Amino acid sequence: MNFRSKQTLENWVEEFRDAREAGDLIRVIIQDGSDGSDTGLVIVPVKNSNVSIFMQPEAIGDVRWQVTVEPTDETLQLNSHQLHTFASELAVAAELCAFLEARSVGHDEQLVEPAVDPLEDQLAEQD
């Protein structure tokens, strides 16, 4: 089963930052997959707001991503400058989602078995 590890997503987010020169606060956090795999969840912080935005593939291995905007109990009140900033942050989130979908096409990251030390192999054979 293919997936995107937290490390892969961190690399992709870094590529996005370098290409876009935006998204400095975007981060990837650990999200345990249903099979225990090291998947990641991309978090896009929003200034001047309690709104949380995160994105993840629609399903493990899917190239389509979904963006979730978590509701808050508080009413969001913004002045014109804050609203413009909020709209810009949403635009960056949309661009990041499209970027992650593009990077996901053809990506095949398999669970990798831990590397074995050749010296340990030799010692095990001698026992």
C-alpha positions in Angstrom: 0.0 0.0 0.0 1.5 3.4 -0.9 1.2 6.5 1.2 3.1 9.7 1.9 5.3 9.6 5.0 5.6 12.6 7.2 9.2 13.1 5.9 8.0 13.1 2.3 5.3 15.6 3.1 7.8 17.8 4.9 10.0 17.7 1.8 7.1 18.6 -0.4 6.0 21.5 1.8 9.6 22.7 1.8 9.6 22.6 -2.0 6.3 24.5 -2.0 7.8 27.2 0.3 10.9 27.5 -1.9 8.9 27.8 -5.1 6.1 30.1 -3.7 8.1 32.0 -1.0 5.1 31.7 1.2 3.7 29.3 3.8 6.4 29.6 6.4 4.0 28.6 9.2 2.7 25.5 7.3 3.8 22.3 9.1 3.3 18.6 8.9 2.3 16.6 12.0 2.3 12.9 12.7 -0.9 11.1 11.8 -0.9 7.4 12.4 -2.4 5.5 9.4 -4.9 2.8 10.0 -2.2 0.3 9.4 0.2 2.0 11.7 2.2 3.6 8.9 3.9 7.0 9.3 1.5 9.3 7.5 1.4 13.0 7.8 -1.3 15.7 8.2 -0.6 19.1 6.7 -1.6 22.0 8.9 -2.1 25.6 7.6 -2.3 28.1 10.4 -4.6 31.1 9.9 -3.6 34.4 11.5 -6.2 36.5 13.4 -8.5 33.6 13.6 -9.3 30.4 15.6 -10.1 28.6 12.3 -8.0 25.5 11.7 -7.2 24.3 8.2 -5.6 21.0 7.5 -5.3 18.8 4.5 -4.7 15.1 3.8 -5.2 12.7 0.9 -8.9 11.6 0.5 -7.6 8.1 1.1 -4.2 6.5 1.5 -2.6 6.4 -1.9 -5.2 8.7 -3.5 -3.8 11.6 -5.6 -6.8 13.8 -4.6 -6.4 15.8 -1.4 -9.1 17.3 0.8 -9.0 20.5 2.7 -10.8 20.6 6.0 -11.7 23.9 7.6 -12.7 23.2 11.2 -15.5 25.2 12.6 -15.1 27.3 15.7 -17.7 28.3 18.3 -16.6 31.9 18.0 -17.8 34.3 15.3 -15.0 35.5 13.1 -14.9 39.2 12.9 -12.2 40.9 10.8 -11.4 44.3 9.5 -10.6 44.8 5.8 -6.9 44.2 6.3 -7.5 41.0 8.3 -10.0 39.8 5.7 -7.5 40.4 2.9 -4.9 38.4 4.9 -7.4 35.6 5.6 -8.2 35.5 1.8 -4.5 35.3 1.0 -4.0 32.5 3.5 -6.9 30.6 1.9 -5.3 31.1 -1.5 -2.0 29.7 -0.3 -3.9 26.7 1.2 -5.6 26.1 -2.2 -2.2 26.4 -4.0 -0.6 24.0 -1.6 -3.4 21.5 -2.0 -3.0 21.6 -5.8 0.8 21.3 -5.4 0.4 18.2 -3.2 -2.0 16.6 -5.6 0.5 17.2 -8.5 3.3 15.7 -6.4 1.1 12.7 -5.6 0.6 11.7 -9.2 2.9 8.8 -9.8 4.3 8.9 -6.3 4.9 5.4 -5.0 6.3 5.3 -1.4 6.2 1.8 0.0 6.7 0.8 3.6 10.5 0.3 3.9 11.9 -2.4 6.0 14.6 -1.1 8.4 18.1 -1.3 7.1 20.1 -4.2 8.4 23.7 -3.6 9.4 26.0 -6.0 7.4 28.1 -6.5 10.6 25.0 -7.7 12.5 24.3 -10.1 9.6 27.8 -11.6 9.9 27.6 -11.9 13.7 24.1 -13.5 13.4 25.5 -16.1 10.9 28.3 -17.0 13.3 25.9 -17.8 16.1 
